[in-house]
C-alpha cells in the first residue's frame, strides 16, 4: 500500500456508535472539532458534548 501517513489519518482513538442498523466509527478528530455528531442516514443526534467536555449519548436519564 502506497499511502502518506500524517496526523490527519493516524488513529489515536475514537468511538463506534450504532444507529439505523449500522455501526459508525467517529474518529477523535471529529470529536475534537464538533459539539454534536449526527447520523448520516437519518440525521438524528448520536452524540453530544456536555459542559464538562465529556461525550454523551442522547436518551432518557438513568438514575442509579
C-alpha positions as CSV (number, residue, x, y, z in Angstrom):
1,X,0.0,0.0,0.0
2,X,1.4,3.4,-1.0
3,X,0.0,6.0,1.4
4,X,1.2,9.1,3.1
5,X,0.8,8.9,6.9
6,X,0.2,12.1,8.9
7,X,-1.7,13.3,11.9
8,X,-5.0,13.6,10.0
9,X,-5.1,9.8,9.1
10,X,-3.5,8.5,12.3
11,X,-5.9,6.6,14.6
12,X,-5.4,7.7,18.2
13,X,-8.9,7.0,19.5
14,X,-12.5,7.4,18.6
15,X,-15.8,5.8,19.2
16,X,-18.2,3.4,17.5
17,X,-21.9,4.3,17.6
18,X,-24.9,2.2,16.5
19,X,-27.8,3.9,14.6
20,X,-30.1,2.9,11.7
21,X,-29.0,-0.7,11.9
22,X,-25.4,0.4,11.2
23,X,-22.2,0.9,13.1
24,X,-20.5,4.3,12.6
25,X,-16.9,5.0,13.5
26,X,-16.4,8.5,14.8
27,X,-12.7,9.5,14.8
28,X,-11.1,11.6,17.5
29,X,-10.6,14.5,15.1
30,X,-14.4,14.7,14.6
31,X,-14.9,14.6,18.4
32,X,-12.4,17.4,18.9
33,X,-13.9,19.7,16.3
34,X,-17.6,19.3,17.0
35,X,-20.2,19.7,19.8
36,X,-22.7,17.2,18.3
37,X,-22.4,14.2,16.0
38,X,-25.3,13.3,13.8
39,X,-26.3,10.1,11.9
40,X,-25.5,10.3,8.2
41,X,-28.6,8.2,7.4
42,X,-31.4,9.7,9.5
43,X,-29.7,13.0,10.6
44,X,-30.7,12.4,14.3
45,X,-28.1,13.2,17.0
46,X,-25.9,10.3,18.0
47,X,-23.5,12.0,20.5
48,X,-23.3,15.4,22.1
49,X,-20.6,17.1,24.2
50,X,-21.6,18.2,27.7
51,X,-20.4,21.3,29.6
52,X,-17.8,19.2,31.3
53,X,-16.3,18.2,27.8
54,X,-17.5,14.6,28.2
55,X,-19.4,12.9,25.4
56,X,-22.9,11.6,25.9
57,X,-25.4,9.5,24.0
58,X,-28.9,11.1,23.8
59,X,-31.7,9.3,25.6
60,X,-33.6,9.1,28.8
61,X,-31.8,10.0,32.0
62,X,-30.9,6.9,34.0
63,X,-30.6,7.3,37.8
64,X,-28.6,4.7,39.7
